[in-house]
Amino acid sequence: MPSGASQGEKSVAPRGEDKDETGGNPDGRVEPCGDDDAMIAVEMMVSKLEEGADKVTAATFAYTSTAFPMLTGTLVTIAGFVPVGFAASSAGEYCFTLFAVVAIALTASWFVAVLFTPLTGVFILPDKLKGHSQQNQPA
């Protein structure tokens, strides 16, 4: 038992220590967050290319499997700024611009991640990629 926890308390790992070396959680989930959306889309495309899929199939998979979770994360983050943006006070009047900038930036980031990133990946990524397990094997 950790030294700081008593008998009835659960021990909670400090922020970030429950992630594995790839940045995902130990159970394989990846938690998208705003500006990470495009990186997740590219990683989804690369993983499909490593499995042998063509670029269009990989881009389609990246869109269909990540667009809604990314949109959900974007909207939840924007919703966190709603009280700041619409506060009925003089501070709220000044903070509305913070809300507007965050909402516009995150929405634009989502559009880039789900529309432009897969399209750009079709033109930039190579046709075939070796998987991680194939890279260390002798030829």
N, CA, C and O of each residue as an XYZ file, in Angstrom:
556
protein
N       0.852     -1.177      0.000
C       0.000      0.000      0.000
C       0.897      1.238      0.000
O       1.862      1.295      0.761
N       0.594      2.227     -0.839
C       1.391      3.442     -0.861
C       1.405      4.109      0.504
O       0.447      4.018      1.272
N       2.507      4.777      0.784
C       2.690      5.355      2.114
C       1.659      6.421      2.437
O       1.330      6.605      3.609
N       1.123      7.147      1.423
C       0.192      8.233      1.689
C      -1.255      7.800      1.799
O      -2.108      8.621      2.136
N      -1.566      6.531      1.527
C      -2.960      6.083      1.520
C      -3.261      5.298      2.787
O      -2.465      4.467      3.223
N      -4.410      5.570      3.367
C      -4.818      4.813      4.544
C      -5.555      3.557      4.094
O      -5.738      3.343      2.895
N      -5.971      2.745      5.024
C      -6.589      1.452      4.725
C      -7.798      1.568      3.808
O      -7.931      0.757      2.892
N      -8.684      2.534      4.008
C      -9.925      2.622      3.252
C      -9.837      3.460      1.996
O     -10.815      3.524      1.251
N      -8.696      4.117      1.717
C      -8.576      4.998      0.569
C      -7.983      4.275     -0.624
O      -7.153      3.379     -0.470
N      -8.413      4.670     -1.819
C      -7.807      4.156     -3.035
C      -6.591      4.998     -3.361
O      -6.577      6.207     -3.134
N      -5.591      4.360     -3.884
C      -4.416      5.083     -4.329
C      -4.619      5.486     -5.785
O      -4.976      4.646     -6.611
N      -4.402      6.732     -6.105
C      -4.573      7.226     -7.456
C      -3.203      7.612     -7.995
O      -2.448      8.331     -7.341
N      -2.886      7.125     -9.206
C      -1.601      7.447     -9.814
C      -1.582      8.925    -10.173
O      -2.600      9.476    -10.593
N      -0.427      9.572    -10.008
C      -0.324     10.971    -10.420
C      -0.637     11.098    -11.908
O      -0.476     10.149    -12.676
N      -1.079     12.269    -12.291
C      -1.503     12.508    -13.670
C      -0.417     12.068    -14.656
O       0.746     12.448    -14.522
N      -0.809     11.266    -15.643
C       0.112     10.837    -16.684
C       0.809      9.521    -16.408
O       1.304      8.893    -17.344
N       0.868      9.072    -15.145
C       1.578      7.839    -14.839
C       0.798      6.598    -15.200
O       1.371      5.509    -15.242
N      -0.503      6.722    -15.463
C      -1.292      5.557    -15.841
C      -1.271      5.327    -17.353
O      -1.956      4.431    -17.846
N      -0.509      6.110    -18.084
C      -0.415      5.949    -19.529
C       0.754      5.025    -19.860
O       1.726      4.942    -19.109
N       0.647      4.326    -21.006
C       1.754      3.492    -21.434
C       2.721      4.319    -22.277
O       2.541      5.529    -22.418
N       3.753      3.670    -22.841
C       4.790      4.407    -23.554
C       4.303      5.042    -24.850
O       4.980      5.926    -25.375
N       3.164      4.633    -25.384
C       2.642      5.224    -26.611
C       1.742      6.421    -26.349
O       1.300      7.075    -27.294
N       1.463      6.719    -25.087
C       0.595      7.837    -24.757
C      -0.835      7.427    -24.512
O      -1.634      8.228    -24.028
N      -1.175      6.186    -24.840
C      -2.529      5.693    -24.606
C      -2.651      5.143    -23.203
O      -1.656      5.013    -22.490
N      -3.846      4.825    -22.813
C      -4.075      4.206    -21.520
C      -3.690      2.740    -21.588
O      -3.619      2.182    -22.683
N      -3.442      2.101    -20.462
C      -3.045      0.694    -20.476
C      -4.057     -0.215    -21.175
O      -3.676     -1.262    -21.699
N      -5.327      0.160    -21.194
C      -6.327     -0.686    -21.844
C      -6.471     -0.384    -23.335
O      -7.370     -0.919    -23.984
N      -5.604      0.463    -23.886
C      -5.585      0.699    -25.321
C      -6.338      1.919    -25.793
O      -6.256      2.269    -26.971
N      -7.087      2.595    -24.894
C      -7.832      3.791    -25.303
C      -6.872      4.944    -25.532
O      -5.870      5.080    -24.830
N      -7.179      5.759    -26.501
C      -6.458      7.006    -26.721
C      -7.444      8.120    -26.454
O      -8.558      8.111    -26.979
N      -7.043      9.076    -25.644
C      -7.932     10.174    -25.289
C      -7.574     11.400    -26.116
O      -6.575     12.061    -25.831
N      -8.372     11.719    -27.141
C      -8.082     12.887    -27.946
C      -8.318     14.170    -27.166
O      -9.194     14.237    -26.303
N      -7.544     15.163    -27.475
C      -7.698     16.436    -26.790
C      -7.353     17.549    -27.758
O      -6.180     17.763    -28.065
N      -8.348     18.250    -28.236
C      -8.160     19.439    -29.049
C      -7.111     19.328    -30.135
O      -7.385     18.799    -31.212
N      -5.922     19.815    -29.867
C      -4.888     19.891    -30.884
C      -4.268     18.538    -31.218
O      -3.462     18.466    -32.146
N      -4.603     17.473    -30.513
C      -4.081     16.136    -30.820
C      -4.914     15.431    -31.882
O      -4.537     14.344    -32.320
N      -6.016     16.001    -32.305
C      -6.923     15.335    -33.220
C      -6.245     14.942    -34.532
O      -6.421     13.815    -34.997
N      -5.484     15.834    -35.130
C      -4.838     15.537    -36.409
C      -3.795     14.439    -36.241
O      -3.645     13.593    -37.122
N      -3.077     14.442    -35.132
C      -2.077     13.393    -34.897
C      -2.744     12.032    -34.761
O      -2.204     11.031    -35.230
N      -3.894     11.983    -34.134
C      -4.617     10.729    -33.987
C      -5.097     10.240    -35.354
O      -5.021      9.046    -35.644
N      -5.586     11.146    -36.191
C      -6.039     10.768    -37.525
C      -4.884     10.212    -38.355
O      -5.054      9.212    -39.051
N      -3.726     10.838    -38.292
C      -2.564     10.350    -39.032
C      -2.131      8.984    -38.502
O      -1.809      8.092    -39.287
N      -2.121      8.813    -37.193
C      -1.739      7.526    -36.610
C      -2.705      6.421    -37.026
O      -2.284      5.289    -37.264
N      -3.987      6.737    -37.115
C      -4.962      5.753    -37.585
C      -4.676      5.366    -39.037
O      -4.773      4.194    -39.399
N      -4.328      6.341    -39.860
C      -3.996      6.048    -41.249
C      -2.738      5.191    -41.347
O      -2.696      4.229    -42.114
N      -1.726      5.536    -40.577
C      -0.469      4.779    -40.607
C      -0.695      3.345    -40.151
O      -0.138      2.415    -40.735
N      -1.501      3.155    -39.119
C      -1.745      1.790    -38.641
C      -2.467      0.958    -39.702
O      -2.177     -0.228    -39.854
N      -3.398      1.562    -40.433
C      -4.076      0.836    -41.503
C      -3.135      0.553    -42.671
O      -3.210     -0.516    -43.278
N      -2.257      1.491    -42.990
C      -1.278      1.253    -44.051
C      -0.324      0.129    -43.670
O       0.067     -0.672    -44.520
N       0.054      0.066    -42.391
C       0.921     -1.017    -41.919
C       0.219     -2.370    -42.001
O       0.875     -3.401    -42.151
N      -1.109     -2.372    -41.904
C      -1.873     -3.610    -42.027
C      -2.061     -4.026    -43.484
O      -2.555     -5.121    -43.755
N      -1.671     -3.163    -44.424
C      -1.750     -3.508    -45.839
C      -2.873     -2.837    -46.602
O      -3.066     -3.138    -47.780
N      -3.612     -1.952    -45.988
C      -4.713     -1.255    -46.674
C      -4.157     -0.208    -47.632
O      -3.037      0.271    -47.459
N      -4.946      0.141    -48.640
C      -4.528      1.223    -49.537
C      -4.793      2.569    -48.851
O      -5.463      2.626    -47.819
N      -4.258      3.656    -49.439
C      -4.333      4.966    -48.789
C      -5.757      5.489    -48.658
O      -6.092      6.093    -47.639
N      -6.598      5.275    -49.652
C      -7.979      5.773    -49.586
C      -8.752      5.037    -48.492
O      -9.510      5.656    -47.744
N      -8.563      3.728    -48.396
C      -9.221      2.951    -47.337
C      -8.725      3.406    -45.960
O      -9.512      3.524    -45.021
N      -7.420      3.659    -45.846
C      -6.863      4.121    -44.574
C      -7.427      5.485    -44.190
O      -7.745      5.725    -43.025
N      -7.551      6.381    -45.174
C      -8.098      7.714    -44.895
C      -9.568      7.628    -44.512
O     -10.018      8.333    -43.609
N     -10.311      6.774    -45.190
C     -11.725      6.598    -44.868
C     -11.891      6.031    -43.464
O     -12.758      6.469    -42.708
N     -11.056      5.055    -43.122
C     -11.114      4.480    -41.777
C     -10.784      5.535    -40.722
O     -11.441      5.607    -39.684
N      -9.769      6.350    -40.990
C      -9.391      7.398    -40.028
C     -10.553      8.360    -39.801
O     -10.799      8.781    -38.671
N     -11.268      8.711    -40.870
C     -12.412      9.615    -40.732
C     -13.549      8.944    -39.967
O     -14.053      9.496    -38.989
N     -13.953      7.754    -40.412
C     -15.138      7.122    -39.822
C     -14.932      6.692    -38.375
O     -15.887      6.654    -37.598
N     -13.707      6.370    -38.009
C     -13.483      5.886    -36.647
C     -13.127      6.982    -35.653
O     -13.208      6.758    -34.445
N     -12.737      8.157    -36.125
C     -12.311      9.195    -35.184
C     -13.139     10.471    -35.213
O     -13.049     11.265    -34.276
N     -13.940     10.702    -36.246
C     -14.644     11.980    -36.363
C     -15.592     12.236    -35.195
O     -15.552     13.312    -34.599
N     -16.437     11.277    -34.860
C     -17.405     11.506    -33.784
C     -16.750     11.603    -32.407
O     -17.102     12.505    -31.647
N     -15.806     10.713    -32.044
C     -15.146     10.898    -30.736
C     -14.410     12.234    -30.625
O     -14.418     12.868    -29.570
N     -13.775     12.656    -31.718
C     -13.085     13.948    -31.690
C     -14.079     15.093    -31.551
O     -13.826     16.047    -30.816
N     -15.207     15.007    -32.250
C     -16.228     16.052    -32.138
C     -16.768     16.120    -30.714
O     -16.975     17.207    -30.174
N     -16.992     14.973    -30.117
C     -17.473     14.940    -28.737
C     -16.490     15.615    -27.800
O     -16.886     16.433    -26.969
N     -15.209     15.281    -27.925
C     -14.190     15.913    -27.090
C     -14.105     17.409    -27.309
O     -13.923     18.173    -26.361
N     -14.238     17.831    -28.561
C     -14.205     19.260    -28.882
C     -15.393     19.990    -28.254
O     -15.225     21.052    -27.654
N     -16.582     19.426    -28.390
C     -17.773     20.081    -27.834
C     -17.763     20.114    -26.314
O     -18.217     21.089    -25.715
N     -17.255     19.070    -25.686
C     -17.167     19.063    -24.218
C     -16.180     20.129    -23.747
O     -16.429     20.820    -22.759
N     -15.073     20.257    -24.449
C     -14.094     21.293    -24.071
C     -14.679     22.685    -24.250
O     -14.497     23.550    -23.393
N     -15.378     22.908    -25.356
C     -16.018     24.211    -25.581
C     -17.075     24.468    -24.508
O     -17.203     25.589    -24.014
N     -17.827     23.434    -24.150
C     -18.869     23.593    -23.127
C     -18.286     24.030    -21.787
O     -18.958     24.707    -21.010
N     -17.058     23.652    -21.517
C     -16.415     24.084    -20.278
C     -16.187     25.585    -20.213
O     -16.058     26.149    -19.127
N     -16.137     26.229    -21.363
C     -15.915     27.674    -21.401
C     -17.214     28.471    -21.499
O     -17.178     29.701    -21.457
N     -18.345     27.807    -21.627
C     -19.632     28.503    -21.745
C     -19.909     29.395    -20.533
O     -20.304     30.545    -20.725
N     -19.721     28.925    -19.288
C     -19.981     29.822    -18.151
C     -19.092     31.064    -18.151
O     -19.517     32.142    -17.733
N     -17.866     30.903    -18.619
C     -16.956     32.056    -18.688
C     -17.424     33.022    -19.765
O     -17.407     34.237    -19.568
N     -17.838     32.483    -20.899
C     -18.215     33.328    -22.028
C     -19.524     34.063    -21.861
O     -19.707     35.151    -22.408
N     -20.446     33.467    -21.101
C     -21.770     34.078    -20.984
C     -22.097     34.544    -19.567
O     -23.266     34.677    -19.205
N     -21.075     34.788    -18.780
C     -21.297     35.303    -17.429
C     -21.916     36.695    -17.516
O     -21.472     37.531    -18.303
N     -22.943     36.939    -16.702
C     -23.642     38.228    -16.718
C     -22.973     39.184    -15.745
O     -23.544     39.555    -14.719
N     -21.744     39.577    -16.090
C     -20.997     40.506    -15.248
C     -20.007     41.255    -16.127
O     -19.873     40.971    -17.317
N     -19.332     42.195    -15.535
C     -18.333     42.928    -16.316
C     -17.157     42.019    -16.677
O     -16.544     42.184    -17.732
N     -16.847     41.066    -15.805
C     -15.786     40.108    -16.136
C     -16.210     39.222    -17.301
O     -15.392     38.892    -18.160
N     -17.474     38.838    -17.337
C     -17.993     38.033    -18.431
C     -17.932     38.766    -19.755
O     -17.718     38.162    -20.807
N     -18.122     40.076    -19.693
C     -18.048     40.875    -20.910
C     -16.654     40.793    -21.529
O     -16.512     40.708    -22.749
N     -15.637     40.818    -20.685
C     -14.265     40.735    -21.180
C     -13.867     39.297    -21.522
O     -13.053     39.077    -22.419
N     -14.429     38.331    -20.821
C     -14.051     36.930    -21.026
C     -14.770     36.273    -22.196
O     -14.414     35.163    -22.592
N     -15.769     36.935    -22.752
C     -16.452     36.348    -23.898
C     -15.482     36.092    -25.040
O     -15.604     35.096    -25.753
N     -14.517     36.990    -25.212
C     -13.551     36.791    -26.296
C     -12.719     35.529    -26.066
O     -12.352     34.858    -27.031
N     -12.416     35.192    -24.820
C     -11.702     33.949    -24.520
C     -12.539     32.753    -24.973
O     -12.033     31.844    -25.631
N     -13.805     32.763    -24.620
C     -14.711     31.696    -25.051
C     -14.768     31.616    -26.573
O     -14.674     30.525    -27.137
N     -14.919     32.737    -27.234
C     -15.039     32.757    -28.698
C     -13.771     32.224    -29.362
O     -13.854     31.445    -30.311
N     -12.614     32.630    -28.881
C     -11.350     32.179    -29.467
C     -11.172     30.675    -29.271
O     -10.782     29.976    -30.206
N     -11.452     30.169    -28.076
C     -11.324     28.735    -27.808
C     -12.304     27.947    -28.681
O     -11.933     26.927    -29.262
N     -13.533     28.406    -28.775
C     -14.542     27.703    -29.573
C     -14.166     27.682    -31.051
O     -14.277     26.642    -31.700
N     -13.731     28.794    -31.580
C     -13.355     28.860    -32.993
C     -12.113     28.014    -33.265
O     -12.066     27.275    -34.248
N     -11.113     28.120    -32.398
C      -9.874     27.359    -32.602
C     -10.112     25.855    -32.529
O      -9.598     25.110    -33.363
N     -10.879     25.400    -31.550
C     -11.127     23.969    -31.424
C     -12.004     23.443    -32.552
O     -11.790     22.329    -33.030
N     -12.974     24.216    -32.978
C     -13.822     23.800    -34.099
C     -13.015     23.727    -35.385
O     -13.160     22.776    -36.154
N     -12.172     24.712    -35.626
C     -11.310     24.689    -36.812
C     -10.341     23.507    -36.747
O     -10.085     22.860    -37.763
N      -9.809     23.227    -35.575
C      -8.906     22.090    -35.399
C      -9.616     20.777    -35.719
O      -9.026     19.885    -36.329
N     -10.874     20.656    -35.312
C     -11.627     19.437    -35.592
C     -11.841     19.279    -37.102
O     -11.650     18.191    -37.644
N     -12.236     20.360    -37.778
C     -12.437     20.287    -39.226
C     -11.149     19.892    -39.947
O     -11.175     19.068    -40.862
N     -10.035     20.472    -39.542
C      -8.757     20.118    -40.161
C      -8.444     18.650    -39.920
O      -8.009     17.948    -40.833
N      -8.664     18.182    -38.695
C      -8.321     16.808    -38.346
C      -9.156     15.786    -39.099
O      -8.628     14.762    -39.533
N     -10.447     16.042    -39.262
C     -11.304     15.018    -39.866
C     -11.468     15.175    -41.377
O     -11.841     14.213    -42.048
N     -11.202     16.351    -41.925
C     -11.363     16.539    -43.370
C     -10.029     16.674    -44.101
O      -9.752     15.919    -45.033
N      -9.219     17.613    -43.688
C      -8.000     17.898    -44.427
C      -6.869     16.926    -44.133
O      -6.085     16.614    -45.029
N      -6.763     16.444    -42.913
C      -5.665     15.532    -42.573
C      -5.758     14.219    -43.349
O      -4.756     13.811    -43.936
N      -6.912     13.530    -43.384
C      -6.965     12.314    -44.204
C      -6.726     12.586    -45.690
O      -6.066     11.798    -46.368
N      -7.260     13.694    -46.195
C      -7.058     14.036    -47.599
C      -5.579     14.290    -47.886
O      -5.046     13.812    -48.888
N      -4.929     15.031    -47.020
C      -3.503     15.298    -47.181
C      -2.693     14.008    -47.056
O      -1.710     13.815    -47.771
N      -3.110     13.126    -46.142
C      -2.424     11.856    -45.976
C      -2.459     11.002    -47.222
O      -1.500     10.285    -47.505
N      -3.552     11.063    -47.978
C      -3.655     10.304    -49.229
C      -2.567     10.751    -50.206
O      -2.019      9.929    -50.941
N      -2.256     12.043    -50.217
C      -1.256     12.557    -51.149
C       0.170     12.445    -50.631
O       1.100     12.327    -51.429
N       0.370     12.480    -49.308
C       1.724     12.541    -48.752
C       2.265     11.182    -48.320
O       3.429     10.877    -48.581
N       1.454     10.367    -47.672
C       1.946      9.105    -47.119
C       2.319      8.132    -48.230
O       1.731      8.156    -49.312
N       3.310      7.267    -47.954
C       3.698      6.276    -48.975
C       2.604      5.226    -49.163
O       1.734      5.048    -48.311
N       2.672      4.536    -50.307
C       1.667      3.514    -50.613
C       1.724      2.335    -49.653
O       0.682      1.809    -49.264
N       2.896      1.920    -49.274
C       3.061      0.764    -48.392
C       3.959      1.145    -47.219
O       4.935      1.875    -47.385
N       3.623      0.647    -46.043
C       4.452      0.854    -44.850
C       4.698     -0.501    -44.201
O       3.815     -1.358    -44.173
N       5.905     -0.682    -43.682
C       6.185     -1.886    -42.911
C       5.666     -1.684    -41.508
O       5.754     -0.588    -40.957
N       5.124     -2.744    -40.928
C       4.685     -2.677    -39.540
C       5.867     -2.653    -38.600
O       6.983     -2.986    -39.000
N       5.646     -2.267    -37.364
C       6.719     -2.208    -36.372
C       7.371     -3.568    -36.185
O       8.584     -3.644    -35.990
N       6.597     -4.640    -36.241
C       7.151     -5.975    -36.033
C       7.986     -6.417    -37.231
O       8.847     -7.285    -37.084
N       7.757     -5.848    -38.405
C       8.493     -6.232    -39.612
C       9.795     -5.471    -39.749
O      10.658     -5.905    -40.512
N       9.987     -4.373    -39.062
C      11.163     -3.546    -39.216
C      12.422     -4.195    -38.655
O      13.510     -3.965    -39.181
N      12.306     -4.990    -37.613
C      13.473     -5.558    -36.959
C      13.830     -6.953    -37.442
O      14.783     -7.551    -36.942
N      13.089     -7.481    -38.399
C      13.373     -8.804    -38.905
C      14.411     -8.732    -40.011
O      14.389     -7.812    -40.829
N      15.333     -9.713    -40.040
C      16.341     -9.702    -41.111
C      15.700     -9.943    -42.481
O      14.687    -10.635    -42.581
N      16.277     -9.383    -43.508
C      15.711     -9.498    -44.863
C      15.940    -10.829    -45.503
O      15.515    -11.051    -46.637
